[in-house]
């Protein structure tokens, strides 16, 4: 089953960076250091995501205004589209929220004219730049965006950042978006959430054969500062081809600053579903915790 996804947004808001992290499995730490070259025109990439094939169209932010005026370009971009993801960041919203809102409404208008079945999603990126008093109350910000945009989008707004304290938000946003169209993604997410809710201080995620994190979940009390560290460790192991050393089904103690992180990587061996690894980690020193969590997750996944 094929699905078409279009990424829209102005130049510099992070469209290509998000695509590189989610679909290419690239290390967000490196992308923060080495900026990507601006997209020119419209770049198309094909990705396998569990039970669906995604055609991802990354549009040039510098040419967005032309796209919204040129009907032939609109037909190319929005024809047969399933998901339109409009990405904007805090700086742009803070300086010109009404203009961004008008742009979002224009995108929605064009999208509905060409394909009424398409769904519009909004990603508010770089939330680490938002003042803390606002950042800690996302409901207020969601209400503000919805009020200004004046579209029924309350449950279609996601807040993300590649900052180490918020990296979890990127994978969570795309996992939830894709779950709307992928029954397998939805069932995997449900299995992880229901299992880990009974465990303390844990995080778990499933990767594909591109080493991209396709679904994840965490305990409510998992140290948010360690989330980025688990990703960084995994990305570094993937980059250095050390996965085979660690995905042996055994627990490994990893030193993260002044903390010891216990990590377990288990091969899922499900290439037909493009599922490579189950990764579980905890800051707890309880040795049996990860084994019990992994055992219950594998039992609930029902992928074999």
C-alpha positions as CSV (number, residue, x, y, z in Angstrom):
1,X,0.0,0.0,0.0
2,X,1.5,3.3,-1.1
3,X,1.1,6.7,0.6
4,X,2.2,10.1,-0.5
5,X,3.6,12.6,2.0
6,X,4.4,16.2,1.2
7,X,6.6,18.3,3.5
8,X,5.9,22.0,3.2
9,X,7.4,25.1,5.0
10,X,9.6,28.1,4.6
11,X,13.3,27.9,4.1
12,X,15.3,27.1,7.2
13,X,12.5,25.6,9.3
14,X,14.1,22.1,9.3
15,X,12.1,20.1,6.8
16,X,15.0,18.2,5.3
17,X,16.6,17.7,8.7
18,X,13.5,16.0,10.0
19,X,13.3,13.9,6.9
20,X,17.0,12.9,7.4
21,X,16.4,11.9,11.0
22,X,13.2,10.0,10.6
23,X,13.5,8.3,7.2
24,X,17.3,8.2,6.6
25,X,18.2,7.3,10.2
26,X,20.9,10.0,10.4
27,X,22.4,11.1,13.7
28,X,20.6,14.3,15.0
29,X,23.7,15.3,16.8
30,X,25.7,15.5,13.6
31,X,22.9,17.4,11.8
32,X,23.0,20.0,14.5
33,X,26.7,20.5,13.8
34,X,26.6,20.2,10.0
35,X,23.7,22.0,8.4
36,X,22.1,20.5,5.3
37,X,22.2,22.3,2.0
38,X,18.8,24.0,1.1
39,X,16.4,21.9,-1.0
40,X,16.0,23.0,-4.6
41,X,12.7,22.5,-6.3
42,X,11.0,19.3,-5.2
43,X,12.9,16.2,-4.0
44,X,11.2,12.8,-4.1
45,X,12.3,9.9,-2.0
46,X,10.7,6.4,-1.5
47,X,10.7,4.7,1.9
48,X,9.4,1.4,3.2
49,X,7.6,1.9,6.5
50,X,6.2,-1.4,7.9
51,X,3.1,-2.2,5.9
52,X,3.1,0.9,3.6
53,X,5.4,2.5,1.1
54,X,5.9,6.2,1.5
55,X,6.7,8.6,-1.3
56,X,8.0,11.7,0.5
57,X,8.1,15.0,-1.4
58,X,10.4,17.6,0.2
59,X,9.6,21.0,-1.3
60,X,11.9,23.9,-1.4
61,X,11.1,26.5,1.2
62,X,12.5,29.2,-1.0
63,X,10.0,28.4,-3.7
64,X,7.0,27.9,-1.4
65,X,5.3,31.1,-2.5
66,X,5.6,30.1,-6.2
67,X,4.1,26.7,-5.4
68,X,1.1,28.3,-3.8
69,X,0.4,30.4,-6.9
70,X,1.3,27.9,-9.7
71,X,-1.6,25.5,-10.4
72,X,0.6,23.1,-12.4
73,X,3.0,22.8,-9.5
74,X,0.1,22.4,-7.1
75,X,-1.2,19.4,-9.1
76,X,2.3,17.8,-8.9
77,X,2.6,18.4,-5.2
78,X,-0.9,17.7,-4.0
79,X,-2.2,15.2,-6.6
80,X,-2.8,11.9,-4.9
81,X,-1.4,13.2,-1.6
82,X,-2.4,11.5,1.6
83,X,-0.6,13.6,4.2
84,X,0.5,17.2,3.9
85,X,2.9,18.2,6.7
86,X,3.4,22.0,7.1
87,X,6.4,22.7,9.2
88,X,7.1,26.1,10.8
89,X,9.3,27.1,13.7
90,X,9.1,29.3,16.8
91,X,11.1,32.2,15.4
92,X,8.8,32.5,12.3
93,X,5.6,32.1,14.3
94,X,6.8,34.6,16.9
95,X,7.6,37.3,14.3
96,X,4.7,36.8,11.9
97,X,2.1,34.4,13.2
98,X,-0.7,35.9,11.1
99,X,1.2,35.5,7.8
100,X,2.0,31.9,8.7
101,X,-1.6,31.2,9.6
102,X,-2.7,32.7,6.2
103,X,-0.2,30.4,4.5
104,X,-1.5,27.3,6.3
105,X,-5.1,28.2,5.3
106,X,-4.0,28.6,1.7
107,X,-2.3,25.2,1.8
108,X,-5.4,23.7,3.2
109,X,-7.6,25.4,0.6
110,X,-5.5,24.2,-2.3
111,X,-5.1,20.7,-0.8
112,X,-8.9,20.3,-0.4
113,X,-9.6,21.5,-3.9
114,X,-7.2,18.9,-5.4
115,X,-7.7,16.1,-3.0
116,X,-10.5,16.2,-0.4
117,X,-9.3,13.0,1.3
118,X,-5.9,14.4,2.2
119,X,-5.0,15.3,5.8
120,X,-3.2,18.4,7.0
121,X,-0.7,18.1,9.9
122,X,1.3,20.9,11.5
123,X,4.7,20.5,13.0
124,X,5.8,23.4,15.3
125,X,9.6,22.9,15.2
126,X,12.4,24.2,17.4
127,X,10.3,24.3,20.5
128,X,13.5,24.5,22.6
129,X,13.5,28.2,21.6
130,X,10.1,28.9,23.2
131,X,10.2,30.7,26.5
132,X,10.0,28.1,29.3
133,X,6.8,29.5,30.8
134,X,5.0,28.9,27.5
135,X,6.9,25.7,26.6
136,X,5.7,24.0,29.8
137,X,2.0,24.6,28.8
138,X,1.6,23.3,25.3
139,X,-2.2,23.4,25.6
140,X,-2.1,27.2,25.7
141,X,0.2,27.3,22.6
142,X,-2.0,24.8,20.8
143,X,-5.1,26.9,21.5
144,X,-3.3,30.0,20.3
145,X,-2.3,28.3,17.0
146,X,-5.8,26.9,16.5
147,X,-7.4,30.2,17.2
148,X,-5.2,32.2,14.7
149,X,-5.3,29.5,12.0
150,X,-9.0,29.0,12.5
151,X,-9.1,25.4,11.2
152,X,-10.1,22.1,13.0
153,X,-6.5,21.1,13.6
154,X,-6.4,20.7,17.4
155,X,-5.3,17.0,17.2
156,X,-3.0,17.5,14.2
157,X,-0.4,19.9,15.8
158,X,2.9,18.4,16.9
159,X,5.7,20.1,18.7
160,X,9.3,19.0,17.9
161,X,13.0,19.9,18.3
162,X,16.3,18.2,17.6
163,X,17.6,19.7,20.8
164,X,18.8,16.9,23.1
165,X,16.1,17.5,25.7
166,X,13.3,17.2,23.1
167,X,14.6,14.7,20.5
168,X,12.0,12.2,21.7
169,X,9.3,14.6,20.2
170,X,10.4,14.1,16.6
171,X,10.1,10.3,16.6
172,X,6.9,10.5,18.6
173,X,5.3,13.0,16.2
174,X,6.1,11.0,13.0
175,X,5.2,7.7,14.6
176,X,1.7,9.1,15.5
177,X,1.3,10.7,12.1
178,X,2.1,7.5,10.2
179,X,0.0,5.5,12.7
180,X,-3.0,7.1,11.2
181,X,-2.3,5.3,7.9
182,X,-0.4,2.2,9.0
183,X,-2.3,-0.4,11.0
184,X,1.0,-2.1,11.8
185,X,2.6,1.1,13.2
186,X,-0.5,1.7,15.3
187,X,-0.5,-1.8,16.7
188,X,3.2,-1.7,17.5
189,X,2.8,1.7,19.3
190,X,-0.1,0.4,21.2
191,X,1.8,-2.7,22.3
192,X,4.8,-0.7,23.5
193,X,2.6,1.9,25.4
194,X,0.5,-0.7,27.2
195,X,3.6,-2.8,28.2
196,X,5.9,0.0,29.4
197,X,3.2,1.6,31.4
198,X,3.7,-1.1,34.0
199,X,7.5,-0.4,34.3
200,X,9.5,2.5,35.8
201,X,12.4,4.5,34.5
202,X,12.4,2.8,31.0
203,X,12.5,3.7,27.4
204,X,12.0,1.3,24.4
205,X,12.0,1.7,20.6
206,X,11.9,-0.4,17.5
207,X,14.2,0.3,14.5
208,X,14.0,-0.7,10.9
209,X,16.8,-1.9,8.6
210,X,17.8,1.7,7.9
211,X,18.4,2.1,11.6
212,X,15.5,4.6,11.8
213,X,13.4,4.6,14.9
214,X,9.9,3.8,13.7
215,X,8.0,3.5,17.0
216,X,8.9,4.3,20.6
217,X,7.5,4.6,24.1
218,X,8.8,5.5,27.6
219,X,7.8,5.4,31.2
220,X,6.4,8.7,32.6
221,X,9.3,9.0,35.0
222,X,12.1,8.2,32.6
223,X,14.8,10.9,32.9
224,X,14.2,13.2,29.9
225,X,17.9,14.1,29.8
226,X,18.8,10.5,29.1
227,X,16.5,10.2,26.1
228,X,18.9,11.9,23.8
229,X,21.8,9.9,25.2
230,X,20.1,6.6,24.3
231,X,19.6,7.8,20.7
232,X,23.2,9.1,20.5
233,X,24.6,5.7,21.7
234,X,22.4,3.9,19.2
235,X,23.3,6.1,16.3
236,X,27.0,5.9,17.1
237,X,26.8,2.1,17.3
238,X,25.0,2.1,13.9
239,X,27.5,4.4,12.3
240,X,30.5,2.5,13.6
241,X,28.9,-0.9,12.6
242,X,29.0,-2.0,16.2
243,X,25.4,-3.2,16.4
244,X,26.5,-6.8,16.1
245,X,28.5,-6.4,19.2
246,X,25.6,-5.2,21.3
247,X,22.5,-6.8,19.7
248,X,23.4,-10.1,21.4
249,X,20.3,-10.2,23.6
250,X,22.5,-9.4,26.6
251,X,22.5,-6.3,28.9
252,X,25.3,-3.8,28.6
253,X,26.2,-1.2,31.1
254,X,27.0,2.2,29.5
255,X,28.5,5.2,31.2
256,X,26.5,8.3,30.5
257,X,28.1,11.3,32.2
258,X,27.7,10.5,35.9
259,X,25.0,7.9,35.3
260,X,25.0,4.2,34.4
261,X,22.5,3.3,31.7
262,X,21.5,-0.3,31.3
263,X,20.7,-1.1,27.6
264,X,19.5,-4.3,25.9
265,X,19.3,-4.7,22.1
266,X,17.4,-7.7,20.7
267,X,17.3,-8.6,17.0
268,X,13.7,-8.9,15.8
269,X,14.6,-10.8,12.7
270,X,11.5,-9.7,10.8
271,X,12.8,-8.4,7.4
272,X,9.4,-9.0,5.8
273,X,8.1,-6.2,8.1
274,X,11.3,-4.2,8.0
275,X,11.7,-4.6,11.8
276,X,15.4,-4.9,12.8
277,X,15.9,-4.3,16.5
278,X,14.0,-3.9,19.8
279,X,16.0,-1.5,22.0
280,X,15.2,-1.2,25.7
281,X,17.1,0.9,28.2
282,X,16.7,1.9,31.9
283,X,18.5,4.0,34.5
284,X,17.4,1.5,37.1
285,X,20.1,-0.8,38.6
286,X,17.6,-3.6,38.9
287,X,19.1,-6.3,36.7
288,X,15.9,-8.2,35.9
289,X,14.0,-5.2,34.9
290,X,15.0,-5.0,31.3
291,X,14.8,-8.8,30.7
292,X,11.2,-8.8,32.1
293,X,10.3,-5.7,30.0
294,X,11.8,-7.1,26.8
295,X,10.1,-10.4,27.3
296,X,6.6,-8.8,27.8
297,X,7.1,-6.5,24.8
298,X,8.1,-9.4,22.5
299,X,5.1,-11.4,23.7
300,X,2.8,-8.4,23.0
301,X,4.2,-7.4,19.6
302,X,2.8,-10.4,17.8
303,X,5.0,-10.0,14.7
304,X,5.8,-13.7,14.1
